[in-house]
Amino acid sequence: MHKQISSFLLLLAVFFSCTTPENKEKPLAQVINESLEFATQQSLLMAESLKDQPDRLPKTINAEGQLETCGSAWWVSGFFPGVLWYLYESNPTDSLKDWAINYTLRVEDQKYTTDNHDVGFMIFCSFGNAYRLTGDTAYSEVIHTASNSLITRFNPTIGCIRSWDYAPWSAKWQYPVIIDNMMNLEMLEWASKAFSDTVYSHVAESHANTTLKNHFRDDFSSYHVISYDTITGQVEKKNTAQGYSDDSAWARGQGWGLYGYTMMYRETGNKVYLEQAEGIADFILNHPNLPEDKIPYWDFNAPDVPNAKRDASAGALICSALIELSGYVPAEKSQDYLIVAETQLRSLSSPAYRAELGANANFILKHSVGHMPNGTEVDVPLTYADYYYVEALMRMKKLLQEEEKQ
């Protein structure tokens, strides 16, 4: 898929060696390898720090800078196991594999989760990577059970998987669907193929199609929350929960959409999804408020830009998606996407965003934003930022290796 850019990465390396002072002596491959080595050391420290708390997983840090953990039921529980599996893929040592298995099993009880949509995040980032790298069918059976749990949240009248159940903070919505929910569809598409059952792909594609129709504005920016009338199936409200305003472009939400539709094109070959992903990418890359280092502000429309907080989690997510999307588009767009992705990787791998060894409560990246309107997890490390950063490193590493073989 990357034959059209076989000479491009060489030109890209020359370009960056001339234009990025802090990295001009480091080829991209060296930046990636050093970053993966650092991520491995830091993540092993994290794994060791919780060895005596077998029901806990990394989440973020508290106001005192100390590690804040979560149980398996919190939506981010599957990301640290996924980080360990990616690092094991990069450097297959017994230690990394043992810890990856250990932390993956801490999430297994979530295969029965039916009260939220995040079972896809929790199970596929952990057990999905575990099965991909080991082929152990015990892992695939967990994914099968989790997929059956997830589709119980699908409403055929609406055509979407419900995101949140009723809670005091979500009472204003009859049937809320958030853009983040696109990420849970990958597990269903995988399950459809693995278990030869189209019920999973039907749900995933119905959700993707309904989201495409209702979540996006004409410029390909996305609302965060769309709520549907449970009787008619029609849209009742278009709002945000985590963005600056209902009409703003919450940065991580744009990343969820970009990643989600890129993945859906990979899984289905439906060019409508590819066109959507390209449209979202163009919105992000051409936005006047995208900083020079390509790590976005927490919301593209935050009122205090350029002093607004950055969101490394959004940067890592977008970076990973752009690397994959570069393989599905013509050469000129592919080059545009990879230039931005390399800038993001170099930025995230610099001291501006990457922690020092043993610092940052053993998280890899600094400066993410979880929920600005709530004032929670603001300018802190987040476990999912680390996950998509390590995934992006691995994707770019594989791309470079492919080019070396040609």
WOWONOR-V773773 format. One record per pair of residues at least 4 apart in sequence whose C-alpha atoms are under 7 Angstrom apart, sorted by the first residue. I is the first residue (numbers start at 1). J is the second residue. D is the distance in Angstrom with one decimal. If there is no record, write none. Layout:
BEGIN
I_J_D ; I_J_D
END
This chain:
BEGIN
1_327_5.2 ; 1_328_6.7 ; 2_6_6.8 ; 2_327_5.3 ; 4_331_5.5 ; 5_9_6.9 ; 5_331_6.2 ; 6_403_5.8 ; 7_11_6.7 ; 8_12_6.0 ; 9_13_6.1 ; 10_14_6.4 ; 11_15_6.1 ; 12_16_6.2 ; 13_17_6.0 ; 13_27_6.4 ; 13_28_6.7 ; 14_18_6.4 ; 15_19_6.3 ; 16_20_5.4 ; 16_24_6.6 ; 17_23_6.8 ; 17_24_4.0 ; 17_25_6.6 ; 18_24_6.2 ; 20_24_5.6 ; 26_30_6.0 ; 26_31_6.4 ; 27_31_6.5 ; 28_32_6.2 ; 29_33_6.1 ; 29_397_6.9 ; 30_34_6.0 ; 31_35_6.0 ; 32_36_6.1 ; 32_393_6.0 ; 32_397_6.8 ; 33_37_6.2 ; 34_38_6.2 ; 35_39_6.0 ; 35_349_6.3 ; 36_40_6.0 ; 37_41_6.4 ; 38_42_6.1 ; 39_43_5.9 ; 39_364_6.1 ; 40_44_6.1 ; 40_87_6.2 ; 41_45_6.4 ; 42_46_6.3 ; 42_357_6.1 ; 42_358_6.4 ; 42_362_5.4 ; 42_363_6.8 ; 42_364_6.6 ; 43_47_6.1 ; 43_362_6.6 ; 44_48_6.1 ; 45_49_6.2 ; 45_362_6.3 ; 46_50_6.8 ; 46_362_5.3 ; 47_51_6.4 ; 47_99_6.8 ; 55_71_6.1 ; 55_106_6.0 ; 56_69_5.9 ; 56_70_5.5 ; 56_71_5.1 ; 57_69_5.3 ; 57_70_5.3 ; 57_71_6.2 ; 57_77_6.1 ; 58_68_6.5 ; 58_69_4.6 ; 58_70_6.4 ; 58_80_6.8 ; 58_383_6.5 ; 59_68_5.7 ; 59_69_4.9 ; 59_70_5.9 ; 59_76_6.8 ; 59_382_6.1 ; 59_383_5.5 ; 60_67_6.2 ; 60_68_5.2 ; 60_69_6.9 ; 60_380_6.8 ; 60_381_5.5 ; 60_382_4.9 ; 60_383_6.4 ; 61_65_5.3 ; 61_66_5.1 ; 61_67_4.5 ; 61_68_4.8 ; 61_361_6.9 ; 61_380_6.6 ; 61_381_6.7 ; 62_66_5.4 ; 62_67_6.5 ; 62_68_5.9 ; 66_361_6.1 ; 67_361_5.4 ; 70_74_6.2 ; 70_77_6.9 ; 71_77_6.9 ; 72_77_5.3 ; 72_106_6.6 ; 72_107_5.0 ; 72_110_6.8 ; 73_110_6.5 ; 75_118_5.5 ; 75_121_6.9 ; 75_122_6.2 ; 76_122_6.5 ; 76_384_6.8 ; 77_107_6.7 ; 77_122_5.7 ; 78_82_6.3 ; 78_107_6.6 ; 78_121_6.3 ; 78_122_4.1 ; 78_123_6.1 ; 78_125_5.6 ; 78_126_5.0 ; 79_83_6.2 ; 79_125_5.9 ; 79_126_6.6 ; 79_383_6.2 ; 79_384_5.7 ; 79_387_5.8 ; 80_84_6.4 ; 80_383_6.4 ; 80_387_6.8 ; 81_85_6.3 ; 81_100_5.4 ; 81_103_5.2 ; 81_104_5.2 ; 81_126_5.2 ; 82_86_6.3 ; 82_125_5.1 ; 82_126_4.7 ; 82_129_6.3 ; 82_387_6.7 ; 83_87_6.2 ; 83_387_5.2 ; 83_390_6.6 ; 84_88_6.0 ; 84_96_6.3 ; 84_100_5.1 ; 85_89_6.2 ; 85_100_5.7 ; 85_129_6.2 ; 85_130_6.5 ; 86_90_6.4 ; 86_391_6.8 ; 87_91_6.0 ; 88_92_4.5 ; 88_93_6.4 ; 88_96_5.4 ; 88_97_6.0 ; 92_96_7.0 ; 93_97_6.4 ; 94_98_6.0 ; 95_99_6.3 ; 96_100_6.0 ; 97_101_6.2 ; 98_102_6.1 ; 99_103_6.1 ; 100_104_6.0 ; 101_105_6.2 ; 102_106_6.7 ; 104_108_6.9 ; 104_126_5.5 ; 104_127_6.5 ; 110_119_6.5 ; 111_119_6.8 ; 111_123_6.8 ; 111_142_6.2 ; 111_145_5.8 ; 111_146_4.1 ; 111_149_6.9 ; 112_145_6.9 ; 112_146_6.0 ; 112_149_5.8 ; 113_119_6.3 ; 113_149_6.0 ; 114_149_5.3 ; 114_150_6.1 ; 114_152_6.7 ; 114_153_6.9 ; 115_165_6.7 ; 116_163_5.9 ; 116_164_5.7 ; 116_165_6.8 ; 117_150_6.4 ; 117_162_6.8 ; 117_163_5.1 ; 117_181_6.8 ; 118_122_6.2 ; 118_184_6.8 ; 119_123_5.8 ; 119_146_6.6 ; 119_150_6.6 ; 120_124_5.5 ; 120_184_4.3 ; 120_187_5.9 ; 121_125_5.8 ; 121_184_6.0 ; 122_126_6.6 ; 123_127_5.4 ; 123_128_6.7 ; 123_143_6.6 ; 124_128_4.2 ; 124_129_6.9 ; 124_143_6.8 ; 124_187_5.9 ; 125_129_6.0 ; 126_130_6.2 ; 127_131_6.0 ; 127_139_5.6 ; 127_143_6.8 ; 128_132_6.2 ; 129_133_6.2 ; 130_134_6.0 ; 130_139_6.7 ; 131_135_4.8 ; 131_136_5.7 ; 131_139_5.4 ; 131_140_6.1 ; 137_141_6.2 ; 138_142_6.7 ; 139_143_6.6 ; 140_144_6.2 ; 141_145_6.3 ; 142_146_6.2 ; 143_147_6.0 ; 144_148_6.4 ; 144_191_6.4 ; 145_149_6.3 ; 146_150_6.2 ; 147_151_6.3 ; 147_187_6.8 ; 147_188_6.0 ; 147_191_7.0 ; 148_152_6.8 ; 151_203_7.0 ; 153_161_5.1 ; 153_162_5.5 ; 154_160_5.6 ; 154_161_4.1 ; 154_162_6.3 ; 154_203_7.0 ; 155_159_5.7 ; 155_160_5.9 ; 155_161_6.4 ; 157_233_5.4 ; 158_228_7.0 ; 158_233_4.3 ; 159_206_5.5 ; 159_207_5.7 ; 159_210_6.2 ; 160_206_6.6 ; 160_207_4.4 ; 160_210_6.7 ; 161_207_6.5 ; 162_175_6.3 ; 162_176_6.1 ; 162_177_5.5 ; 163_176_5.9 ; 163_177_4.9 ; 163_178_6.3 ; 163_181_6.7 ; 164_176_6.2 ; 166_170_6.1 ; 166_171_5.9 ; 167_171_5.8 ; 173_227_5.7 ; 174_227_6.2 ; 174_228_6.3 ; 174_229_6.2 ; 174_230_6.6 ; 175_227_5.0 ; 175_228_5.1 ; 175_229_6.7 ; 175_230_6.5 ; 176_225_6.3 ; 176_226_5.8 ; 176_227_4.2 ; 176_228_6.6 ; 177_225_5.7 ; 177_226_5.3 ; 177_227_6.0 ; 178_224_5.4 ; 178_225_4.5 ; 178_226_6.3 ; 179_224_5.5 ; 179_225_6.7 ; 179_253_6.1 ; 179_256_6.5 ; 179_257_6.4 ; 180_253_6.5 ; 180_256_5.4 ; 182_208_6.8 ; 182_256_6.8 ; 182_257_6.7 ; 182_260_5.1 ; 183_256_6.6 ; 183_260_5.4 ; 185_189_6.3 ; 185_204_5.2 ; 186_190_6.1 ; 186_263_7.0 ; 187_191_6.1 ; 188_192_6.1 ; 188_200_5.0 ; 188_201_6.0 ; 188_204_6.2 ; 189_193_6.6 ; 189_200_6.3 ; 189_201_5.1 ; 189_204_6.7 ; 189_267_6.6 ; 190_194_6.0 ; 191_195_5.7 ; 191_200_6.6 ; 192_196_5.4 ; 192_197_4.8 ; 192_198_5.4 ; 192_200_5.2 ; 192_201_5.6 ; 193_197_6.9 ; 198_202_5.9 ; 199_203_6.4 ; 200_204_6.3 ; 201_205_5.9 ; 202_206_6.0 ; 203_207_6.1 ; 204_208_6.1 ; 205_209_6.0 ; 206_210_6.1 ; 207_211_6.0 ; 208_212_6.0 ; 209_213_6.3 ; 210_214_6.3 ; 211_215_5.2 ; 212_216_6.3 ; 215_222_5.5 ; 215_223_5.4 ; 215_226_6.5 ; 216_220_5.5 ; 216_221_5.7 ; 216_222_4.5 ; 216_223_6.3 ; 217_221_5.5 ; 217_222_6.2 ; 219_283_6.7 ; 220_279_5.7 ; 220_280_5.2 ; 220_283_6.3 ; 221_249_6.1 ; 221_254_6.6 ; 221_280_6.5 ; 221_283_6.7 ; 222_249_6.3 ; 222_253_6.9 ; 222_254_6.2 ; 223_238_6.7 ; 223_239_6.5 ; 223_240_6.6 ; 223_246_6.9 ; 223_247_6.9 ; 223_249_7.0 ; 224_239_6.3 ; 224_240_4.8 ; 224_241_6.9 ; 224_253_6.3 ; 225_238_5.9 ; 225_239_5.1 ; 225_240_5.2 ; 225_241_6.9 ; 226_235_6.9 ; 226_237_5.8 ; 226_238_4.8 ; 226_239_6.4 ; 227_235_5.9 ; 227_236_5.6 ; 227_237_5.1 ; 227_238_6.5 ; 228_233_5.8 ; 228_234_5.4 ; 228_235_4.4 ; 228_236_5.0 ; 228_237_7.0 ; 229_233_5.1 ; 229_234_5.4 ; 229_235_6.1 ; 229_236_5.6 ; 238_246_6.9 ; 239_246_4.5 ; 240_245_6.3 ; 240_246_4.8 ; 242_371_5.4 ; 242_372_6.4 ; 242_373_6.0 ; 243_248_6.7 ; 243_249_7.0 ; 243_250_4.6 ; 243_299_6.3 ; 244_248_6.1 ; 244_250_6.8 ; 244_299_6.4 ; 244_302_6.1 ; 248_301_5.5 ; 249_254_6.9 ; 249_299_5.8 ; 249_300_5.4 ; 249_301_6.2 ; 250_254_6.5 ; 250_298_6.5 ; 250_299_4.3 ; 250_300_6.3 ; 251_255_6.5 ; 251_296_6.6 ; 251_297_6.9 ; 251_298_5.4 ; 251_299_4.8 ; 251_300_6.0 ; 251_314_6.0 ; 252_256_6.2 ; 252_314_4.5 ; 253_257_6.4 ; 254_258_6.2 ; 255_259_6.0 ; 255_314_6.1 ; 255_317_5.9 ; 255_318_5.0 ; 256_260_5.8 ; 257_261_6.1 ; 258_262_6.2 ; 258_277_5.2 ; 258_280_5.8 ; 258_281_6.5 ; 258_321_6.5 ; 259_263_6.1 ; 259_321_4.8 ; 260_264_6.2 ; 261_265_6.1 ; 261_273_5.3 ; 261_274_6.6 ; 261_276_6.6 ; 261_277_5.3 ; 262_266_6.4 ; 262_273_6.8 ; 262_274_6.1 ; 262_277_5.5 ; 262_321_6.9 ; 262_325_6.0 ; 263_267_6.2 ; 264_268_6.0 ; 264_273_6.3 ; 265_269_4.9 ; 265_270_5.5 ; 265_271_6.6 ; 265_273_5.2 ; 265_274_5.5 ; 270_274_7.0 ; 271_275_6.1 ; 272_276_6.2 ; 273_277_6.2 ; 274_278_6.2 ; 275_279_6.1 ; 276_280_6.3 ; 277_281_6.1 ; 278_282_6.1 ; 279_283_6.3 ; 280_284_6.3 ; 281_285_6.0 ; 282_286_5.8 ; 283_287_5.9 ; 289_300_6.0 ; 290_294_6.0 ; 290_296_5.6 ; 291_295_6.4 ; 291_296_6.2 ; 293_343_6.3 ; 293_344_6.5 ; 293_347_6.1 ; 294_340_6.8 ; 294_343_6.6 ; 294_344_5.6 ; 295_310_6.7 ; 295_311_6.8 ; 295_312_6.2 ; 295_315_4.8 ; 295_344_6.3 ; 296_310_5.7 ; 296_311_6.0 ; 296_314_6.8 ; 296_315_6.1 ; 297_308_6.0 ; 297_309_5.6 ; 297_310_4.1 ; 297_311_5.7 ; 298_309_6.0 ; 298_310_5.3 ; 298_311_5.0 ; 298_369_6.4 ; 302_308_6.6 ; 304_308_5.1 ; 309_379_6.8 ; 310_367_6.4 ; 310_368_6.5 ; 311_315_6.5 ; 311_367_6.1 ; 311_368_4.2 ; 311_369_5.2 ; 312_316_6.0 ; 312_367_5.7 ; 312_368_4.7 ; 312_385_6.4 ; 313_317_6.1 ; 313_368_5.5 ; 313_384_6.7 ; 313_385_3.9 ; 314_318_6.0 ; 315_319_6.0 ; 315_344_6.7 ; 316_320_6.2 ; 316_385_6.2 ; 316_388_5.3 ; 316_389_4.8 ; 316_392_6.9 ; 317_321_6.3 ; 317_388_5.2 ; 318_322_6.1 ; 319_323_6.3 ; 319_341_4.9 ; 319_344_6.3 ; 319_392_6.3 ; 320_324_6.6 ; 320_388_6.4 ; 320_391_6.5 ; 320_392_4.2 ; 321_325_6.0 ; 322_326_5.9 ; 322_337_5.6 ; 322_338_6.9 ; 322_341_6.3 ; 323_337_7.0 ; 323_338_6.2 ; 323_341_6.4 ; 323_395_6.8 ; 323_396_6.7 ; 325_329_6.9 ; 326_334_4.3 ; 326_337_5.9 ; 326_338_6.6 ; 327_334_6.7 ; 329_333_6.3 ; 329_334_5.8 ; 330_334_6.0 ; 331_335_6.1 ; 332_336_6.4 ; 333_337_6.2 ; 334_338_6.2 ; 335_339_6.1 ; 336_340_6.5 ; 337_341_6.1 ; 338_342_5.9 ; 339_343_6.3 ; 340_344_6.2 ; 341_345_6.2 ; 342_346_6.1 ; 343_347_6.0 ; 344_348_6.0 ; 345_349_5.9 ; 346_350_6.2 ; 347_353_7.0 ; 348_353_5.1 ; 348_354_5.9 ; 349_353_6.7 ; 349_354_5.5 ; 350_354_5.7 ; 351_355_6.6 ; 353_365_5.6 ; 353_366_5.1 ; 353_367_6.4 ; 354_364_6.0 ; 354_365_4.6 ; 354_366_5.9 ; 355_359_6.3 ; 355_360_6.0 ; 355_364_5.7 ; 355_365_5.7 ; 355_366_6.2 ; 358_362_5.4 ; 363_381_6.3 ; 364_386_5.8 ; 365_381_5.8 ; 365_385_6.9 ; 365_386_6.1 ; 366_380_5.8 ; 366_381_4.7 ; 367_379_4.5 ; 367_380_5.1 ; 367_381_6.0 ; 368_378_6.6 ; 368_379_5.0 ; 368_380_5.2 ; 368_381_5.7 ; 368_382_6.4 ; 369_377_5.8 ; 369_378_4.5 ; 369_379_5.3 ; 369_380_6.6 ; 370_376_6.5 ; 370_377_4.8 ; 370_378_5.9 ; 371_375_6.1 ; 371_376_5.3 ; 371_377_6.1 ; 371_378_6.7 ; 372_376_6.2 ; 372_378_6.1 ; 382_386_6.8 ; 383_387_6.4 ; 384_388_6.3 ; 385_389_6.1 ; 386_390_6.1 ; 387_391_6.1 ; 388_392_5.9 ; 389_393_6.2 ; 390_394_6.2 ; 391_395_6.1 ; 392_396_6.1 ; 393_397_6.0 ; 394_398_6.1 ; 395_399_6.2 ; 396_400_6.2 ; 397_401_6.2 ; 398_402_6.1 ; 399_403_6.3 ; 400_404_6.3 ; 401_405_6.6 ; 402_406_6.8
END
